Amino acid sequence: MNQSIVSIGMDVHKKTYSLCAFDAETGEIIAETKIIAEPKLVKKFIDNLATKYDDQTIFKTGYEAGCLGYSLYHDLTKLGIECTIMAPSTIAKTTKNKTNKNDATDARMLARSLAYRTYKAVYIPSDEDVAIREFIRMRKDFKLAFKKVKQQIKALILSQGLSYNGNANWSIPYVQWLRTVEFNQPVLREILDEYMQEYSHLDDKLERLKERIDEFADEERLELHKDLKCFKGVDTLSALTIQVEISDFNRFPNAASFAAYLGLTPMEHSSGEKINRGRISKQGNSVVRTTLIECAQALVKGAIGQKTKRIKARQKGRNSSVIDYADRGIERLQRKFHKMYKRGKPYNTAITAVARELACFVWGIETRHFEYRQV
């Protein structure tokens, strides 16, 4: 006996959920409602529908990844409700959805996508990985605030026609100069003191958070991040960020699919004999994408194929296959960058190309596909 499946699309917000129950066999919308954002009310909606069907009917729910994260998924799962989080960029949308958008139409769209499987499900990481990921993202927020304070301090100094005669900005002598510089108006000195107080506070906080992240890195289950550090430009923070953001690399069938997931592959608009590829899609995980671009900027510096003492120290004790794979990857990516740059490619374009291929090498490290060479 074939089981009947009812798909329930949920357009979720902080205070309300819009629900739409759809039967793929008949192509009919069975029921629609808008409820307060309470998971138990979703169960009540399903229980009411269940009275109209036999015991073999399966009820599946799905919502678009967004502000609620994984919380609603876990709440519904605890209530015994099958739930899927759908990746927004993969959900099939009609022209009507684009021109006439509201909560009800969004719920119908999600219900149909869930029923006909015109979507890709979001991977659900472990609670431990989610916690560490949020901690790393928190540090990134403070890092941006730290950068903003430094910009504000330099803007104030510049606006008063002052300049530092030393070589390096934000070195110890530079910070000492900022603490002693004199202004015509006492209130300007007061402003700079406030900025410097915030600067010191954030500097100390970032150092403390870094030490905590180093503690996370010592956990046995995150051991593989040390293999990623065999690549030049990939430090502890970058490696740990990549690992906890992705969690399971085996869900990607090949390196190219991993690079595409990160939005590092170019968009294409081709027809007939005309092939037109544009900028990268920037879809998928933006945190890992920007992390890899930052790593690529560090990787291409220095002489091609030359290993620094820092790289040798990070590679010490790692598997010989991993070290050989990383060394081949570093040299290949450095040559790729210099070749593109000499051909006149813009710096950012060359760096992005290196980041895309670095993503493929990362996939190879994590999945132990050491035979990988290129995209």
N, C-alpha and C positions, 0 to 999 in steps of 0.2 A: 504493500500500500504506500503510495507516494505521500510524503508529508507536505502539508500546506505551510507556506512561509508568509508571514505578514511583516513587512518592513516599516519601521517607524522612524521617520526623519525628525530630527530635533534641532530647531534653530534656537540656540541657547544664549542667554544673556545673564548679567549679574542678578537681575530680579525676576525675570520671567523665562519660561520655556514655551516655544510654539511647537506643537506636536502634530504630525500628519501620519496616519496609518494607511499603507498602500499595499494592495494585493496584486502581485505581478501576474498571477494566472488570469485574472479578470481585467487587469488594467484599470481598476477602480480605486478611488480614494474612499476608504471605509469610514474614517472618522478624523476630525480635526478639532483641536482645542488649544487654548492658551492658558497656562497654569503658572502659579507662583514657583519660583526656582527651588523646588523641593524634590529630591529623588523619590521619596515615598509616594508623591503624587503621580510620578511616571509609572510606578508599579500599579497604582490604583487604576490608571488609564488602561494599562495592559490587562489587568484582572477583569475590568468591565468588558473589554473586547473578547477575552477568552470565553465568556459565557455564550458568545455567538458562534463559537467554533468547537470542534471536537478536541479530545485530549492530545491528538497527534500534531496539532498546529504549533509551529515554532514562531516565536516573536523575537525579532531582531531590532535593535535600536542603533542609531548612528548619529554622530554630530560632527560638525566641522571643527578642526583644531583651532583653538583661539585662546581667549582670556582665561577659561576655566582649566586649562592644562589637562592633567590626567585625573583631577579630583572627581569629576562626575563619572568618569569611567570606573574608577575604583568603587564609588558609592553604589552604582548600579550593579556592578559585579557582585558586591556583598549581598545585594538583594536578590541574587540569582537571575539577573537579567543580562542576556548576551548583548554586548555593546562594542561598537567599533568607532574609532576616531579616524575621520577621513581627512587626508591631506588636501587643503584648499585648492592647490594648483592642479590637482588631478581630477577634480569633480567636473563631470560633463554639464555644461550650461547651455541652455537654448537662448535664442535671440530675445525671447520674451523675458527670461530671467534678467537679462542685461538692461532692458528698457523699462520693466515694471518690477521693481524690487521692494519687497516688504517681508516681514517675518513669516507670514503665511506662505507666500510663494517660495521663500527660501526653504521652509520645512518640506514643501512638496518636492522641490528639486532634490533635496537630500534623501527623501524617501525613495524616489525613483532611482537615484544613483545607487542607493543601498540595495534595492531590489534587483537591478540589472548589472550590478557590480562594475559600474563605470567610475571607478575611483581606485585609489591606492590607500591602504590602511597605514596609519601612523604606527611606528614601532613603539611599544610600551616598555620603557627601561625599568630596571629594578629601582626600588625606593632608595637604596644606597647611592646609586649613580645619579638619581634626580637630586638628592640632597647635596652631593659634591658639586654637581653642575650648577646648582643655584648659588653655592658658595663662591665658585669661580666667577660666575656672572656678577655677583655682588662686588667682588674685588675689581672687576672691570669697570663697574659704575663709579667706584671711588677713584680709579685710575683716571677716568675721564674728568672727574671733578678736580683732581690734582692738576691735570693739564690745563683746565680752565683757569684755576687760580694763578698758575704761572703766567698764562697769557695776560691776565688782568694786571699782574704786577709789572710785567714788561710794558704794557700799554700805559700805565701810570708813569713809569720812569721816562718813557719816550715822550709823553705829552708835556713833561716838564723840561725837556731839552737836555736831559742827563744821559750819560753813556758810560759803560764800564770799559776801562782800558785794558783789562786782562784778556786772555785768550778764550777761555771756556766759560760759557754761561752755565749757571746752576752748579758750578763747582763749589767747593768749600770756601775759597776766597771770594767768589761772586756773592754767595749768600751772606758772608760776613760784611761785604761792602754794602749790601742792601740794608743790613741792620744798622749801619752807621751813616748812611748818606743823609745829607742835610737839605732841607727845603726852605724856601722863602717864607712859607706859611706853616705854622705849627700843625694846623689841621691836616695838611698833606702827610706829614710825618705820622700822624695818628692813623690815617687811612692805610698807609703802608704797613704800620705795625699790626693792624687788624688782618691785613692780607698775609703777613708773615706768620702770624699766629695760626691761621688756617693752613698755611703751607706746612708748618712744622707738625700740626695735628694730623694732616693727611699723610705726610711722609712717614710718620711713626706707625700710623694705622696700616699702610700698605706693607711695611716691613713685617708687622705682626701677622697680617693675613698671609703673606708669603710663607712664613714659618709654619703656619697651620696647613697650608697646601702641601708643603714638604712632608708633613706628617701623613697626609692622605696618600702621598706617593709611595710611602713605605708599606702600604697594605698589600698583602700577598695577591689578592685578586686583581690588583692593578699592575702586576709585574710587567706586563707587556709594554707599558709605556716607556720602559727603559730601553727597549729595542728601538723605539722611534727616536730616542735621543742620540742614536748612532748617526743620524743625519745631521749635517751641519745646519745651524739655524733653528733647530728644534730643541728647546730647553725643557725643563721639567714642567713649567706651567703650560706651555704649548702642547706637549705630549699628553699631559693629563686632560687638558681641555678637549682634545680630539677624541681621546678614548671614552670619556664619560658622556660626551655629546652623542657619540655614535653607538656605544655599548657593544652591539653585535655587528661585526663587519661581514659575517657570513651571510647576512640577509641580502647582500649585493652579489649577483652572480659573477660579475667581473669588474675589473678596475674602471672600465669606461662608464659603467652604470653608477659607480660610486662618485666619479667626477661629475656626472650629470646630476646626481642627487644634490650635490653641493652648489649647483648653478654655475659651474666653471666651464661648461661647454657652450660654444657660440650658438645663438639663435639662427635659424635658417628660414629664408623666404625665397624658395626656388620654384621655377615653373618651366617645363620644357627643357630647352638647352641652357637656360639661364640659371646659374647657381649663385645665390647671394647669401652670404653668411655675415651676420652682424656681431654685435657685442655679446658678451656672455649673458646667459639667461637670468642669473642672480636669483634663481629659485632654490628652494630647499633650505638647508641649515646655513644661515648667514654667519653664525659664530665660528664654525669650522672653516668656512670660506675665507673670512678675513684673517683668521689665525694662520692659515696656510700661505696667504699672500704676504703676511708679515714674516713668516719663516723663509719664504722664497727671497725676500729682500736681503736677508742676512746670508742666505746660502750662496748667492752669486758673488759675494764679495771675496776678495783675495785671489791668489794665484790658483789656476785650474789644477785640480788634483793634489794640492798641498794640504796635508792634515796638520792642524794646530795641536798643541799640547792639550788643549781643552777637549777637542774631539777624541783624541787618543784616550784621555782619562775616562770619558763617558763610554767609550767602546770597550774598555777593560772589563774582562769577565763575561762579556756577552758571547753568544754562539758565533763561531767562525763564519757560518753561512749568512748570518744576519750582517756581520761586519763587511763581508765581501759584497753582499747585495747593496748595502748602504754606500760603500765606497764607489761602486760602479754607478749608482744612482746620482751621487753628488757630482762626479766628474761629467756624467752625461748632461745633467741639468745646467751646470756651469757653461759647458760648451754650447748648449742650446741657446742660453741667454746671450752670450757674446756673439754668436753667429747671427741671431736675430737683430741685435743692436747694431752690429756693423752693417747689416743690410738696410739700415735706416728705419727699422721698426721703432715706434715710440717706446720709451722706457716702461711705462705702465702696461703696454700690450705684451712686451717681452716677459715682464714679471708675472703677469696673469697666466701666460702660457707655461711658465715654469711651475707656478702654483698648481695648475691643472695636472701636469705630469707628476708633480710631487705627491698629489693626492693619490695617484695610481700606485706609486711606490709605497705609500702608507698602507693602502689596501693590501699590497703584496706582503708587507711585513706582518700585518695583523692576521692575515689568512694563510701565511706561509706559502705563498705562490712566488718563490724566489726566481722562477724562470721568466717572470715578466720583464719586458724591455721597454715597450712604448705603447702609446694609446692606439 
